[in-house]
Amino acid sequence: MSEPQLSIRSAKARTLARSLSRRTGLSMNRLVEQALERYDRELRAGAPAAAIDIVWDLAAAGRIGVAAGASSAHDDLYDDNGLPR
């Protein structure tokens, strides 16, 4: 008897699965299983997907209220010789 099949109609998911399969040597089926198992564990633990997600969340929160096009160069604080104005 064959195993039940899961059909996902997403070009992006298929491309990611193929790429990861080539890089890891795992079958696409096993990759999907591992990804779902990991996601399940993370949801159960209430933990973010990865530490970098916390950094991106903090960065996004820090940008709230900052004018579009603003930078952190601070060129306006220094003269042509690099000395404070």
N, C-alpha and C positions, 0 to 999 in steps of 0.2 A: 504494500500500500504506500502511495507517495505522500509526502508531507503536504500540508495545506500551503497555498501560495498567497503571498502578499503582493498586490499590484499597486505601484505608485506611479502615477502619470505626471512626472515632473522632470523636465529636461535638466534642470539645475541639480536635482538630487541624483539623477543618473550620472551626470558628468562628475560630480563630487565622488560618488561611489566608485566609478571606474578609475579615477585618478588615485584615490586612496588605496584601491585594490592593487594597482600597479606598484605604488610606493611601499606598501606593507607586505604584499604577497598573500594577503588574506582574500578569501572569496567575498564578493559583494554581499552575499547573504550573511556571512559572519560579521562583516563590518556593520551592517544594519543592526544585527543582534547586539553587538557590543555597544553601539551608540545608544540604542534603546535601553539596555541594561544600565549604562552609565547615567543616562538622563533620569531614569527611575530612581537610582541611588541618590542622586543629587537632590531631586525633588523631595524624597523621603527625609533626607538629612536637613533640608531647608538651606542648603549651602548654595552660593552662586556657582555658576558653571565653571568659572576659573578665576584666579586672583586678578587677572587682567580685566575682567568684567567690572570689578570694583573700581579699578583705576579709571576706566572709561566712564563709569557712572559719576565718579567724583569730578572728572574733567568736564562732563556735560553740565553738571550742577554749577560748576565754577564759571561757566560761560553765560549763565543766565544773567541778563541785564547788561552784558558787554556789547557795546555798539559794533555793528557789522563792519569788518575791515580793520578793527583795532588790532594793534600788535603789542608785543612786549619789548620792542627794540629800545625804547626810551631815548631815541636820538635827540629829542627836544630838550633833554636835560644836560647835554654835553656840547661843547663848542667843536670847531673843526680840528682842534688839537687833542680832543678826547678829555678835556678838563671840564669839571662841572661849571655850569653857567652861573 
